[in-house]
Amino acid sequence: MRKALLPLLLVTVPVIAQPIYSYKDNNGNIVYTNQQPPANTQAEEVKLPKIQSMPAENLQKVLKKETENNSQPNNKQPTISNVVISGIPSDEALRANNGTFTVTVSLNTADSVTSLPATYLYALLLDGKLYAGPQADPKFILANIDRGTHSIQAQVIKNGQIVATSNVETFTLQRVKVNKVQPRINKPAKSK
């Protein structure tokens, strides 16, 4: 195998060793080339950074270690102790004139796990019905929600099974209702 690579290396070494030139053409565009620039052209040789290399044995060790790390399953599964929805005021009405707002689901875990493995997903229920999810992102954008009182609940799902839920939160959404005023059309008075 090494004998087969030697001719390949001999072919590529001259290409790597060739200088690279930079100059402006007649249209003012910058041109980079490994060919000698045209005569009467102010060209500069581009200084390329030194090529970093790694011996093949070291590269194989690094790749082997990466493969082992990626192939070992993460057996640490979080123990979810609490699911909380933030972004909804608890003491007052939520004001969103267009009915759009964002809520975030956060978790408290007994074992201080800060992010869930990819097998866990989030879902959001609005008024007892699935509104969004399941999704990996704990942020949910609720859009064009009607004004009035609503209930909201978050679920954490693993492999299609609900493993944790938040308390059902109740909130009131206030939206400004804009009544369009019809313009008055003055009719001419009837002549007698």
N, C-alpha and C positions, 0 to 999 in steps of 0.2 A: 504494500500500500504506500509506504514512504517513497519507494522508487517511482511510483506513478505520480506523486505530488511534486517531485523535483522539477520536471519539465514545466509544470504549471507555474511554479514559483519563479522559474527563470524567465517566463514570458511576462509575468506581472510586475516584476521588479523594475524593468525599464519604464513601464507606464507610470509607476509610482514615483520614480526618480525624475521624471520630466518636469520642467518648470511650468508654472501657470502664469499667463500674462493677462493684464487688464489694460484696456484702452477705450477711448470713446470713438465711435464710428462717425460718419459724416452727418448722421441725424441726431447726434448727441447722446445716443444710447451707450451704456457701458457694456463692453463685450469682454467675456472671459474665455480664454482659449489656451490650449497647450501647444498650439502651432505658433510659429514665428509670426508676429504681427506684420502687416503690410509696411513697405518702406515709407519713410517720412511720417511715421506714426509715433506719437509719444506714448510708449507703453511702459508699464511698470510690472515688475515681477511680483506676484502675490506670494507672500510668505505664509505658508500653511502651517498649522500647529503640528507638532510632532505626533506621529501616530502611536497611540497607546496599544500595547500588545500584552498578551498573557500567554505563558507557556501552556501547551495543550493539556498537560497533566493537571495544572491548576484549574483550567477551565472545566475539565471533566469532573473534578472534585466539587466545584461550585454548582455545576448543573445537577450532579447527583444529590447534593444536599438540598437544593431547591425542590427537586422531584420528591424526595423523601418528606420534606416539610409539607408539600401540597397534597401528598397522597394520604397522610395521616389524618383521620377524621378528628374534628374538634369535639371531643366527648364532653366538654364542659357545657352543660345545658343550664340556662338560668332558672332560678327559682323565683318566679314573679310573685311579689307580695302585695303590690298595689298598682292599679292602672288609673291614671289621672288625665283628665281633659283640661287643657288650659286655653284661654282665649275667650272665655265666656264670663262676663261679670256675674258675681253671685248676689250682690246687694241691689243692683239696679238693672234697668233694661239695657239691652244691647242696641246701640244706634248704628244702623247701616242703611243709608237711604236707598241704595240700589239692591239691598238684600244680600250682599256679598261680604263674607268675612272668612277668616282663617282660624282653625283650631289645631292644636298640637296634642298628640297623645304622648305621655311620658310614663315611664315605668320606675317602680322601686323594686329592686331585687334583693333577696336575702344574701346573695353572694357577690354583690357589688359589680355585676356585669353591666357595662355601660352601653353596649350595643347588642342587639339580638343577632343570632346566626341567620343566614339567608333562608332557613326553613321556616322562620317565623314571619307572619304578615299581620298587617293592621286592617281593621274594617271599622266603618262608622255607621251607626244606625241613627236615623232622624225620625222622630215620631214612631218608633217601633219598627221601621222598615229600613232595609239596607240602603244607605245613601251612596257610599263609596267604598271601594276596596273589594277584595283584599289586595293590599299593596305593601311594598317594602318601606315606603316613606311614611313617617309618623305624622306628617302635616297634611291637612285636608282643607281644601278651599270649597266653601259652601257658596253657591251662587244663586241669586234670584229667589231667595227664601221669602215666603210671604210673611207679612207682619203678624204678630200675635204670639201666643205662648206655644213653645215647642219643647220636646224632650230629645235628649241626645245621649248616646252611649257608645263607648269604644270597646272593641273586641280584639284580643290577640289570638291569632290562629296559627296552629302548627300542623302541617300535613292534613289540612282540611278539617281539623278538630279545634273547637274553641277551648283554649287553655286558660284564659283569664279575661275578665270583663271589668269595666269601670262601673261605678255607681251610675244610675240614671240621673242625669242632670236636667233641670228644667230652667228655661230662660224665656224671656220675653223680648221679641225683636220689634223695634220701633223703626218705621219707615215713614218718611214724609210723603204724603199723597199730594200730588200736584194736580189740581183740576185745571184743565185747559178752558180758558174763558173764550167763548165764541164772540167774535167781533159783532157789534151791533151795526146793522145796516139801516141807515135812515131812508125811509121811503118818502118820496115826495108827497106832499099833502094833496088830497084830492081837490080839484077845483069844482066849484059849484056853479 
